Amino acid sequence: MALICELDEQWSFVGSKARQHWLWYAYNTKTGGVLAYTFGPRTDETCRELLALLTPFNIGMLTSDDWGSYGREVPKDKHLTGKIFTGLSAIT
């Protein structure tokens, strides 16, 4: 079980920057291990897909930046936002 899990996304492109491909992932902030990932557009639907992949892990809290899909899709009672909760500072 991961008590705290960080959500993030990153993009790359194939051929031209107009062809963006997004990787969404969740990782255990204590171990740094990736718990789940999915590929898709930067939409609420893809965010929901990632969250669905996390259900077996019984995660206590989810951290993320303040990007729109996270605010709309992550349960408010389990969501912490802001730079203080994300990035390498959250792992150590």
C-alpha positions in Angstrom: 0.0 0.0 0.0 1.2 3.5 -0.8 0.1 6.0 1.7 0.9 9.0 -0.5 1.0 8.9 -4.2 1.9 11.7 -6.6 0.2 12.2 -9.9 1.9 13.8 -12.9 1.9 13.9 -16.7 4.5 14.6 -19.3 4.4 14.9 -23.1 6.5 14.2 -26.1 5.9 14.4 -29.8 6.3 12.3 -32.9 7.3 14.2 -36.0 6.0 17.6 -34.9 5.0 19.3 -31.7 1.4 19.4 -33.0 1.3 15.6 -32.5 1.5 15.5 -28.7 1.5 12.2 -26.9 0.9 12.3 -23.1 2.1 9.9 -20.4 0.2 10.0 -17.2 1.7 8.3 -14.2 1.3 7.8 -10.4 4.2 6.9 -8.1 4.8 6.1 -4.5 6.4 9.2 -3.0 8.2 7.1 -0.3 9.9 4.5 -2.7 9.8 6.4 -6.0 8.3 3.4 -7.7 5.7 3.8 -10.4 2.3 2.4 -9.4 0.4 2.9 -12.6 0.5 4.7 -15.9 -1.5 5.3 -19.0 -1.2 7.1 -22.3 -3.8 9.4 -23.7 -4.7 13.0 -24.4 -4.5 15.6 -21.7 -8.2 15.3 -20.7 -10.4 14.5 -17.7 -11.1 11.1 -19.2 -7.5 10.1 -19.3 -7.1 11.3 -15.7 -10.1 9.1 -14.7 -8.3 6.1 -16.4 -5.2 6.7 -14.3 -7.3 6.9 -11.1 -9.1 3.7 -12.0 -5.7 1.9 -12.2 -4.9 3.0 -8.7 -8.0 1.5 -7.0 -6.2 -1.8 -6.0 -3.5 0.2 -4.1 -5.8 1.7 -1.4 -4.0 5.0 -1.5 -4.5 7.4 1.4 -3.6 10.7 -0.2 -2.9 11.9 -3.8 -0.7 14.8 -4.5 -0.4 16.8 -7.7 0.1 20.2 -9.2 -3.0 22.4 -9.5 -3.8 21.4 -13.1 -7.5 21.3 -14.0 -8.2 17.6 -14.4 -6.7 16.7 -11.1 -8.9 19.3 -9.3 -12.0 18.0 -11.1 -11.4 14.2 -10.9 -9.4 13.4 -7.8 -11.6 13.1 -4.7 -11.3 16.3 -2.7 -10.9 14.6 0.6 -7.8 12.7 -0.7 -6.2 15.5 -2.8 -3.3 17.8 -1.8 -2.1 20.3 -4.4 0.9 22.6 -4.7 4.6 22.5 -5.3 5.3 21.7 -1.7 3.7 18.3 -2.3 5.2 17.5 -5.7 8.6 16.9 -7.2 11.7 15.5 -5.6 11.2 17.4 -2.4 8.2 15.2 -1.7 10.2 12.0 -2.0 12.9 12.8 0.5 
